[in-house]
Amino acid sequence: FDMSRPGSLKVEQVLGCAGADCSAAAAAASPATYLDRDDPPMLLLHGAADDQVSPEQTLVFADRLRAAGVPVETAILPGVGHGWIGPDLASTRAASLDALRRTLDFLQAQARR
């Protein structure tokens, strides 16, 4: 969401930049740079145990969406990491079904608006 935040992926590798050049490239590549009140409502889901992208990214992005006047729902799914992958098949399945249910509920609520 905001590649300029510390701990955001490996910006140099992802964007192919180095040093000071990465600041401008990271800002340009970050969706958080372009938020405005005309953006659609968003549902943000994140695994609490994600070791690739910090769940804090989702929480900060949600705050920035709200500040821009964009409706947002956020859920941090416990016990799973990136892509809802858990320590075992059952937890991965349960988190995936939870994410799917939340997504369908969100879309249905938006359709009623």
C-alpha contacts under 8 A as a table, 3 or more apart, distances in Angstrom:
res1	aa1	res2	aa2	distance
1	F	30	S	5.50
1	F	31	P	5.32
1	F	32	A	5.55
1	F	57	Q	6.58
1	F	58	T	7.42
1	F	61	F	6.42
2	D	5	R	5.85
2	D	8	S	7.28
2	D	26	A	7.59
2	D	27	A	7.15
2	D	30	S	4.80
2	D	31	P	6.53
2	D	32	A	5.42
2	D	33	T	7.43
2	D	57	Q	7.23
2	D	61	F	7.57
3	M	6	P	7.86
3	M	8	S	5.20
3	M	9	L	7.33
3	M	11	V	6.81
3	M	26	A	5.07
3	M	27	A	6.56
3	M	29	A	7.03
3	M	30	S	5.51
4	S	8	S	6.92
4	S	23	S	6.36
4	S	26	A	5.15
4	S	27	A	5.81
4	S	30	S	7.53
5	R	8	S	5.73
7	G	10	K	7.65
7	G	54	S	7.73
8	S	11	V	6.76
8	S	53	V	6.65
8	S	54	S	7.70
9	L	14	V	7.70
9	L	52	Q	6.88
9	L	53	V	6.49
10	K	13	Q	5.48
10	K	14	V	6.16
11	V	14	V	5.07
11	V	15	L	5.74
11	V	16	G	7.66
11	V	17	C	7.63
11	V	22	C	7.15
11	V	26	A	6.94
12	E	15	L	5.50
12	E	16	G	5.25
12	E	17	C	4.92
12	E	18	A	5.67
12	E	19	G	7.98
12	E	22	C	6.64
13	Q	16	G	5.22
13	Q	17	C	7.22
15	L	22	C	7.70
15	L	25	A	7.10
15	L	26	A	7.54
17	C	21	D	6.05
17	C	22	C	5.33
17	C	25	A	7.49
18	A	21	D	5.70
18	A	22	C	5.66
19	G	22	C	5.78
19	G	23	S	7.89
20	A	23	S	5.79
20	A	24	A	7.88
21	D	24	A	6.07
21	D	25	A	6.55
22	C	25	A	4.94
22	C	26	A	5.64
23	S	26	A	5.20
23	S	27	A	6.25
24	A	27	A	5.20
24	A	28	A	6.14
25	A	28	A	5.11
25	A	29	A	6.11
26	A	29	A	5.14
26	A	30	S	6.15
27	A	30	S	5.23
27	A	33	T	6.23
28	A	33	T	6.95
30	S	33	T	5.61
30	S	34	Y	7.70
31	P	34	Y	5.61
31	P	35	L	6.98
32	A	35	L	5.67
32	A	61	F	6.75
32	A	64	R	7.41
35	L	39	D	6.83
35	L	64	R	7.88
35	L	65	L	6.80
35	L	68	A	6.54
36	D	39	D	5.86
36	D	65	L	7.82
36	D	68	A	5.31
36	D	69	G	7.22
36	D	70	V	7.32
37	R	68	A	5.31
37	R	69	G	4.91
37	R	70	V	5.40
38	D	70	V	7.40
39	D	70	V	6.27
40	P	70	V	6.77
40	P	71	P	7.53
41	P	70	V	5.88
41	P	71	P	4.71
41	P	72	V	5.59
41	P	110	Q	7.95
42	M	70	V	7.65
42	M	71	P	6.46
42	M	72	V	4.75
42	M	73	E	6.38
43	L	72	V	5.78
43	L	73	E	4.84
43	L	74	T	5.90
43	L	103	T	7.28
43	L	106	F	7.03
44	L	58	T	6.68
44	L	62	A	7.55
44	L	72	V	7.39
44	L	73	E	6.19
44	L	74	T	4.73
44	L	75	A	6.40
45	L	58	T	7.65
45	L	74	T	5.92
45	L	75	A	4.98
45	L	76	I	5.88
45	L	77	L	7.10
45	L	99	A	7.08
46	H	50	D	7.49
46	H	55	P	6.05
46	H	58	T	6.89
46	H	75	A	6.50
46	H	76	I	4.86
46	H	77	L	5.95
46	H	81	G	7.77
46	H	82	H	7.35
46	H	84	W	7.74
47	G	50	D	5.23
47	G	55	P	6.84
47	G	76	I	5.60
47	G	77	L	4.74
47	G	78	P	6.29
47	G	79	G	7.09
47	G	80	V	4.96
47	G	81	G	4.57
47	G	82	H	5.84
47	G	83	G	7.32
47	G	84	W	5.81
48	A	55	P	6.07
48	A	76	I	5.53
48	A	77	L	5.52
48	A	78	P	5.05
48	A	79	G	6.08
48	A	80	V	5.98
48	A	81	G	6.22
49	A	55	P	7.90
49	A	78	P	7.13
49	A	79	G	5.84
49	A	80	V	5.15
49	A	81	G	4.37
49	A	82	H	7.51
50	D	53	V	5.99
50	D	54	S	6.16
50	D	55	P	6.70
50	D	80	V	6.74
50	D	81	G	3.67
50	D	82	H	4.75
51	D	54	S	6.45
51	D	81	G	6.55
51	D	82	H	7.03
52	Q	82	H	6.60
53	V	57	Q	7.15
53	V	82	H	7.47
54	S	57	Q	5.61
54	S	58	T	7.71
55	P	58	T	5.39
55	P	59	L	6.70
55	P	76	I	7.24
56	E	59	L	4.99
56	E	60	V	6.02
57	Q	60	V	5.29
57	Q	61	F	6.00
58	T	61	F	5.07
58	T	62	A	6.04
58	T	74	T	7.74
59	L	62	A	5.09
59	L	63	D	6.32
59	L	74	T	7.56
60	V	63	D	5.09
60	V	64	R	6.28
61	F	64	R	5.00
61	F	65	L	6.12
62	A	65	L	5.02
62	A	66	R	6.23
62	A	72	V	6.41
62	A	73	E	7.72
62	A	74	T	7.03
63	D	66	R	5.14
63	D	67	A	6.16
64	R	67	A	4.97
64	R	68	A	6.20
65	L	68	A	5.07
65	L	69	G	6.34
65	L	70	V	5.09
65	L	71	P	7.14
65	L	72	V	6.82
66	R	69	G	4.98
66	R	70	V	5.25
66	R	71	P	6.30
66	R	72	V	6.78
67	A	70	V	7.45
77	L	80	V	6.52
77	L	84	W	7.75
77	L	95	A	6.78
79	G	86	G	6.25
79	G	87	P	7.82
79	G	91	S	7.60
80	V	84	W	5.13
80	V	85	I	5.24
80	V	86	G	4.26
80	V	87	P	7.23
80	V	91	S	7.36
80	V	92	T	6.93
80	V	95	A	7.14
81	G	84	W	5.30
81	G	85	I	5.15
81	G	86	G	6.16
82	H	85	I	6.03
84	W	92	T	5.81
84	W	95	A	5.80
84	W	96	S	5.95
85	I	88	D	7.98
85	I	91	S	7.69
85	I	92	T	4.95
85	I	95	A	7.93
86	G	89	L	6.99
86	G	90	A	7.99
86	G	91	S	5.27
86	G	92	T	4.61
86	G	95	A	7.90
87	P	91	S	6.76
87	P	92	T	7.37
88	D	91	S	5.61
88	D	92	T	6.33
89	L	92	T	5.12
89	L	93	R	6.04
90	A	93	R	5.12
90	A	94	A	6.09
91	S	94	A	5.02
91	S	95	A	6.05
92	T	95	A	5.28
92	T	96	S	6.05
93	R	96	S	5.11
93	R	97	L	6.12
94	A	97	L	5.19
94	A	98	D	6.12
95	A	98	D	4.93
95	A	99	A	6.07
96	S	99	A	5.09
96	S	100	L	6.12
97	L	100	L	5.00
97	L	101	R	6.05
98	D	101	R	5.09
98	D	102	R	6.09
99	A	102	R	5.13
99	A	103	T	6.07
100	L	103	T	5.03
100	L	104	L	6.16
101	R	104	L	5.20
101	R	105	D	6.04
102	R	105	D	5.10
102	R	106	F	6.01
103	T	106	F	5.08
103	T	107	L	6.16
104	L	107	L	5.10
104	L	108	Q	6.03
105	D	108	Q	5.11
105	D	109	A	6.12
106	F	109	A	5.13
106	F	110	Q	6.25
107	L	110	Q	5.06
107	L	111	A	6.19
108	Q	111	A	5.07
108	Q	112	R	6.51
109	A	112	R	5.28
109	A	113	R	6.84
110	Q	113	R	5.33
